[in-house]
C-alpha cells in the first residue's frame, strides 16, 4: 500500500528583519492593504497583528540603534536576562559616549560586573565575550572602543 501524500500548501516560516517590520508598520499607517502586505512579504495575518503589537518596541529600537545596519540584520528584539542591569549599563554607556569617553568591551564588562554586584545578581551573571556580543547586538552598538562619537556607516 503506497502512501500518496499530498504536498503541503503550508507557507514557509518567514522571519522578517526589524527594517522590514518597520516598513510594514509605515505601509499600514499609510493605509496600504493588509492582504497586499501579506502577499508581498509572504506572511500571515497573525504576523501582521504581532508586528502591530510590537510597534512601540520596534520604533524605540530603531531610534536607539547606532546604525541602520543593526535594524537591517536583526530579526528579533531579544530581551536580556536581567532587564534592569541591561538598562542601567546601556544608560551608563550612552552617558560616557556623550561625554566623549571611549568605552572598550572589557570596560563594559567590568562596569556590568559592578552594577550586577550593586543589584545583588552577580552570582547569576556571566560576563563573557558572548554576553558582550549579545549586549552590543541588542543595542545596535557596532564599536565600543571609539572616542565617544557614533560610528557612521559609509
C-alpha positions in Angstrom: 0.0 0.0 0.0 1.7 3.1 -1.2 1.1 6.4 0.6 0.1 9.1 -1.8 0.9 12.0 0.4 -0.3 15.3 -0.8 2.2 18.1 -1.0 1.6 20.6 1.8 0.5 24.0 0.9 1.8 25.2 4.2 3.7 28.5 4.0 7.4 28.5 4.8 8.3 30.2 8.1 9.4 33.7 7.3 11.4 35.8 9.9 11.4 39.4 8.9 14.2 41.9 9.8 13.4 44.8 12.0 13.7 47.1 9.0 11.1 45.0 7.1 8.8 45.1 10.2 9.1 48.9 10.4 8.4 49.1 6.7 5.2 47.1 7.2 4.2 49.5 10.0 4.7 52.6 7.8 2.8 51.0 5.0 -0.1 50.1 7.3 -0.1 53.7 8.6 -0.3 55.0 5.0 -3.4 52.8 4.5 -1.9 50.0 2.4 -4.0 46.9 2.2 -3.2 44.2 4.7 -3.7 41.4 2.1 -1.2 43.1 -0.2 1.4 43.2 2.5 0.7 39.6 3.4 1.4 38.5 -0.2 4.4 40.8 -0.7 6.2 39.6 2.5 4.8 36.1 2.4 3.4 36.3 5.9 0.1 35.6 7.6 -2.4 37.9 9.2 -1.3 36.9 12.7 2.2 38.1 11.8 0.8 41.5 10.7 -1.1 41.6 14.0 2.1 40.7 16.0 4.1 43.4 14.2 1.4 46.0 15.0 1.6 45.0 18.7 5.4 45.4 18.7 5.3 48.8 17.1 6.5 50.8 20.1 9.4 48.4 20.8 10.4 48.4 17.2 10.4 52.2 16.9 12.3 52.5 20.1 15.0 50.1 18.9 15.3 51.8 15.6 15.7 55.2 17.2 18.3 54.0 19.7 20.3 51.8 17.4 23.6 53.3 16.5 23.5 52.2 12.8 20.8 51.4 10.4 22.7 48.2 9.8 21.5 47.0 13.2 17.9 47.1 12.1 18.8 45.5 8.7 20.4 42.5 10.3 18.4 41.9 13.4 15.2 39.9 13.2 14.1 39.7 16.9 14.0 42.0 19.9 15.6 39.6 22.3 15.1 40.5 25.9 18.1 40.4 28.3 18.1 38.0 31.2 18.3 40.9 33.6 16.5 43.9 32.1 17.3 46.3 34.9 21.0 45.6 34.7 20.8 45.9 30.9 19.1 49.3 31.1 21.4 50.7 33.7 24.5 49.6 31.8 23.2 50.9 28.5 22.3 54.3 30.1 25.8 54.4 31.6 27.3 53.6 28.1 25.3 56.4 26.5 26.3 58.9 29.2 30.0 58.1 28.7 29.6 58.3 24.9 28.0 61.8 25.3 31.0 62.8 27.5 33.3 61.7 24.7 34.9 58.9 26.8 36.0 55.9 24.7 34.4 52.7 26.0 36.0 49.3 25.3 34.5 45.9 25.6 36.4 45.0 28.7 35.3 48.3 30.3 31.7 47.4 29.5 32.1 44.0 31.1 33.8 45.4 34.2 31.0 48.0 34.6 28.4 45.3 34.2 30.1 43.3 37.0 30.0 46.4 39.2 26.3 47.0 38.5 25.4 43.4 39.0 27.0 43.4 42.4 25.1 46.5 43.4 21.9 44.8 42.2 22.8 41.6 44.1 22.6 39.5 41.0 26.4 39.0 40.5 26.2 35.2 41.1 23.6 34.8 38.3 25.6 36.7 35.7 28.5 35.6 33.4 30.0 38.4 31.5 31.8 36.6 28.7 32.6 37.7 25.1 29.4 36.1 24.1 27.4 38.2 26.6 29.2 41.3 25.3 28.4 40.4 21.7 24.7 40.0 22.6 24.6 43.2 24.5 26.1 45.1 21.6 23.7 43.5 19.1 20.7 44.1 21.3 21.5 47.8 21.4 22.8 48.2 17.9 26.3 49.1 19.1 28.9 48.4 16.4 32.1 49.5 18.1 32.8 50.2 21.7 36.4 51.4 21.5 35.9 54.6 19.7 36.3 58.1 21.1 32.8 58.9 22.1 31.4 59.5 18.6 28.8 57.3 17.0 30.2 55.3 14.1 28.8 56.5 10.8 28.3 53.9 8.1 29.9 54.9 4.9 
